[in-house]
Amino acid sequence: MAIKLAVLKSGEDVIADVSELILGERVVGYTFNNPATVRFLDPQALYENRDIDIVFTPWIPLTSQKDIPVAPDWIITLVDPIPQVIEKYKEGIKNAKSNQSSNSDKQHYPCLAPDGSEC
């Protein structure tokens, strides 16, 4: 498993811990663990060497599943996110897990606003 950024046919950018679903010697799909959409608030920040402003939101918010199967024909490409995005995603996952353990009645997702607060 590796944290990847997937660009989907729908136009969404989804970050997740991605693993291949293999049948025989063929990749027949992917599993996205803790998937979240990524929205870039200030693309100019990349070019100006500033901290990037991104927001993670649940990819499929109406499920309690953490592992989501994805058909390979819906993925345009899978790429390695830049280190800042990986760091913010991992921080969001960590915050979600700590919130989930402190409040077991409520489902939490990896969601982190630009100011570091939970969405």
N, C-alpha and C positions, 0 to 999 in steps of 0.2 A: 504494500500500500504506500501511496505517496500523495502528498497534497498537490493537487493540480487545479488549474483553471480551465474550465470547459466552456467553449463558445457553442451554444446550441442553435439549431435551426430557427428557434423561436426568437433569437436575438439576445437571449439572456446570457450573462456571464455568471457561471456557477462555480464556486470554489468548494472543494470537498477532498476528503481522503479517498482516492480512487483506486479500485482494484479491478482487474479483468475477470470476466466470467468466461471460462474456457471449457469447451466441449471437444474432446479429442485434442487436436492440435490447433483448433480455430478459436479466435476470440468471438464469442457470440453476444457479448454485452459487457456492461460495466456495472459496478456497484459504487454508488456515491454514499460515503459515510459522513453524516452530519453536513449535508449540503446547504449552502446559503448563496443567495444571489449577491453580487457585488455591484455597488453603484459608486461611480467616481464623481465626487462633488466638484473637484477643482483640478482638471487635467493639466493645467498650466504649472501646477506644483512640481510635477516631474521634471520639467525643463528648467525650473528655477531652483532646483535642489532643496525644496522645502519638504516638510513632512506632508505626506499625502492625506487627503480627506476622503475617506471611503466609508460606506455604510453597508453592513451585512444585514440581510433580512432572510427569514426562513424561505427556502425554495418552495416547499410544499407544506404550508403551515397547518393544514387540516389533517395531518397524520401524526401518529406517535412513533412511527418507524424511524430508526436512525440510519438504516441501510436501505437505500432506494435503488432498485434495478433500473438501468437505462439502456435503451436499444442503441446499438452503435450507429444506426443510420440517422439518429437525431443529433449526433455530435459532429460539428463541423471540424473542430480541432481541440486537442488537449495540449496545454502548455504549462511550463513551470512558472508560477507567479514570482514576481520580484520579492526579495527578502522582506521588505516592509509589509507587504500584503500577507505573507505567510505568518509573520510575527503577530499582526493584528488579528488574523483568523484564529491562531492558536490561543491568543489572549481571550478572544470571544468564547471559544470552546471551554477554556478553563473557567471563565466566569459563569458560563451556563451550567457547568457541572457543579460548581460550588452553590449556585442558586438552587439547583434542582435538589441537592442533598439537604438544603436548609428549608425547602418548601416542596415536599413530595406530592402535594395535591395539584401542583401547577406544572405544565410542560414548558420547558425553556429551550430556546434554540440559540445557536451561535449568532449573536447579534450585537454589534458594537458600533455606537455612533462616533462621529469624528472627535468628540471631546472625551472619549473613553468610557462614557456611560452606557448602560445597557439600553437597548431599544425597547 
